[in-house]
Amino acid sequence: MPSSESPRPRIVWFRRDLRLEDQPAWSAATRSGAPVLALHVLDPVALGGAGPLRRDLLFGHLASLDDDLRARGGGLLVRHGDPAEVVPSVAAAIDADGVEFDLDVSPYARRRDRAVVEALRAAGRHVGTHWGNLLHPPGAVISPSSGRTHRVFTPFHKVWAATPAEPWPEATAATLVDPAGLPGAAPDPLPRPHSTPVMAPGADAAAERLGDWLARVDHYPERRDLPADDAGTSHLSADLRWGTLSPRRVAEVVGTTTPGRAAFVRQLAWRDWYAHLLWEEPRLGRHALKPEMDRVTWRDDPDGLAAWAEGRTGYPIVDAGMRQLAATGWMHNRVRMITASFLVKDLLIDWRLGEAHFRELLVDYEPSQNVGNWQWVAGTGPDAAPYFRIFNPVAQGRKFDPDGEYVKRWVPELASLDRRALHAPWELGPLELAAAGVVLGDTYPAPVVDHAAARERTLAAYAAAREGDG
Ligand SMILES: Cc1cc2nc3c(=O)[nH]c(=O)nc-3n(C[C@H](O)[C@H](O)[C@H](O)COP(=O)(O)OP(=O)(O)OC[C@H]3O[C@@H](n4cnc5c(N)ncnc54)[C@H](O)[C@@H]3O)c2cc1C
């Protein structure tokens, strides 16, 4: 415990804001004049659902944050456990005067944060909460007519774009507390990634990714929907998710001076929108926004679910996407829509099961974004695609992967087929298939479902739900 003359330290509880620039909780602590201790709690509940690729990326980011803090004379105190116990107990062990942290929107995060705040306040400590992971905090972009978050994106975006950002004060130089020397709060060892993270970790690497994107962003409108084009989108989602990039800095640096830049910044508004909606409607995480859509009678089909998850549905663009996800922890947005639609509308499997699979595997997984997008695809959420608009996976493949380059990359067993046949191999006869080395049901699966029949089945199930007899 520090002596009575030394100022009491202020803790920054790092969560999804793993950077020191443009980070409001960090700024507030450094500006308090107190020595600053950086803390991260490895929460078994939050980590339990994360696959190895997301964990390794997090561990890489933590090591990098620790390096950045050490370069400034401090370090990252990492503790394992329930944050509701760990944060107050670290604060007590070092007699911190308070804790600063950036808020989050998921129901789990909110319950956890309430427990932490209550314990800290009960001990008479200052609590500073901030919003460092969104451009605008929930509640800042409101429909003038309803007084709440718009249920349709376009008007939300209009108000969002016209809303001035609340200022985030700059951090100042501060004395940092080195966790190695803390009596009573010894750090747990920093977790090590089991394998090389899928991208270079840390805020400096993220800043480089943003810099690289600036050279390509003007082509965003023409290239963003082509999954074979690795350079067509920014790949910044995981940096935004972990906070190695500040969303506000990203929007500022990119700007809206060209159509490509404006289209890209508009996507950041989707991110805020889904976060604001989940904050306002916590039930969205488990329930359809449209209550009648919770009455859809989903099929219980473990084999179909496994075929989808493992990339062996017999629909090449779907299988390519699911294999990309498993191998890299990321999937192109167009293909996220196609694969999600296939699960819900072709297999008639509950969107929550697909959401759970993405939750495990995505390195950019965020509860609000994943749930919001799944509900959008399922036609159950806000501003959702109408339930009767059902993606045809073959037409989508031919349109957005016209040369079959993406499918060939992830489904190499079809690589010898020509570009049209590649998206619907069952349209060829056995001899033509054999000439390309393909035997359906052997070297590549036969389709698990007939799209046209599945479409009718889904329309009937949704219609029944809407009429109240789902
Ligand atoms: C079923 C489904 C599940 C999804 N789950 C997630 C998720 O868990 N986490 C996540 O970050 N994104 C999710 N998305 C949205 C989107 O697919 C990814 O953000 C995008 O593919 C990330 O690639 P990028 O950074 O290259 O995107 P870019 O096209 O470069 O877009 C820039 C940024 O805008 C934001 N953005 C883009 N599209 C969307 C969108 N549809 N909704 C919300 N924000 C968007 C992201 O932060 C993204 O990094 C999901 C989409 C679908 C259809």
The ligand as an ORCA input file, in Angstrom:
! r2SCAN-3c Opt
* xyz 0 1
  C     -24.255    -12.744    -40.256
  C     -23.260    -11.622    -40.037
  C     -22.555    -11.558    -38.832
  C     -21.642    -10.506    -38.600
  N     -20.940    -10.457    -37.404
  C     -20.097     -9.433    -37.164
  C     -19.375     -9.360    -35.926
  O     -19.537    -10.177    -35.016
  N     -18.500     -8.318    -35.778
  C     -18.329     -7.362    -36.742
  O     -17.516     -6.448    -36.544
  N     -19.018     -7.400    -37.887
  C     -19.891     -8.398    -38.137
  N     -20.573     -8.438    -39.337
  C     -20.503     -7.264    -40.238
  C     -19.475     -7.316    -41.376
  O     -19.580     -8.516    -42.087
  C     -18.037     -7.144    -40.882
  O     -17.934     -6.009    -40.047
  C     -17.090     -6.927    -42.081
  O     -17.170     -8.020    -42.972
  C     -15.667     -6.791    -41.579
  O     -14.777     -6.684    -42.644
  P     -14.054     -5.306    -42.981
  O     -13.452     -4.737    -41.733
  O     -13.144     -5.556    -44.113
  O     -15.291     -4.419    -43.407
  P     -15.388     -3.055    -44.250
  O     -16.291     -3.302    -45.391
  O     -14.049     -2.506    -44.523
  O     -16.208     -2.098    -43.263
  C     -15.569     -1.207    -42.346
  C     -16.090     -1.414    -40.969
  O     -17.465     -1.063    -40.891
  C     -18.133     -1.922    -39.975
  N     -19.141     -2.699    -40.708
  C     -19.124     -3.086    -41.993
  N     -20.246     -3.766    -42.304
  C     -20.976     -3.816    -41.189
  C     -22.238     -4.385    -40.865
  N     -22.979     -5.066    -41.758
  N     -22.678     -4.261    -39.599
  C     -21.973     -3.601    -38.673
  N     -20.776     -3.035    -38.918
  C     -20.283     -3.140    -40.162
  C     -17.086     -2.871    -39.418
  O     -16.612     -2.352    -38.196
  C     -16.015     -2.837    -40.486
  O     -14.725     -3.139    -40.005
  C     -21.472     -9.498    -39.584
  C     -22.194     -9.581    -40.789
  C     -23.078    -10.620    -41.007
  C     -23.852    -10.671    -42.297
*
